[in-house]
Amino acid sequence: MRIDLSKTALLMGSLLWSTLAVPGRAADETDLGIVRVVAAPPGKGTAQFTATHLGQGLLLTCGHCCRYSGGPQSPVTVQILSLRDRRPYRTTPGRVTCYDNKVDVGFIQLDDPKALTTAYELAPADFATPLGTGVLQYGWSQELVQLQSVRTVITSVNLFDGPANLETRDHPHPGDSGAPLVDLKTGKVIGVTTGVDAWDRFGVHCGIAPIHELMVRCGVTLPMIQQAAGTMP
């Protein structure tokens, strides 16, 4: 059975976090391929969400976060995390490039394409994700101090009408919008966290095919070479 998204309460906006967390300082750090994005559009206050580096400064995140940021070409501040303790330790500027409200996926480009040293690999558009597939779901600790991950499983595939979508057993929290869903076996990104199913509190994620389709429509190309970031326990 597929559920009409228009008739289902998905808590999308609640996954934006409005309390500003300030990066600490660190020396000789190795970057993590997942970042925190801070947007402060005029008159809207400050919000924070998550994104994944795909290489050469290209970040993958969710569409409603890009929309909140102010739309295409809107400036954002990207907080880069240390691989050592998974906490922000430096910042770099970027801009929203393209997003789609229906798919709920978007892209951000860093001003400096070499600002991040580590990237995640995107799974191919036809990557199969059957029920029970083991995945890593990423999210933030209380007050967005530290990035965390949990091992969970795919509980539904294309439960909702519209673009390909996945559901996981563990529900996301504020600030987790845009975080990657990573396949445990391959270490590749297979989805983007977009919301919470209000019925059962399970996590809702955009599937991989719509991400590739949006890249084509936006004229976004993946870097020729990607340095795998691996997976966190």
Secondary structure, 3 states (H helix, E strand, C coil): CCECHHHCCECCHHHCECCCCCCCCCCCCCEEEEEEEEECCCCCCCEEEEEEEEECCEEEECHHHHHHHCCCCCEEEEEEEECCCCCEEEEEEEEEEEEECCCCEEEEEECCCCCCCCCCCECCCCCCCCCCCEEEEEEECHHHCCEEEEEEEEEEECCECCCCEEEECCCCCCCCCCCEEEECCCCCEEEEEEEEECCCCCEEEECHHHHHHHHHHHCCCCCCCCCCCCCCC
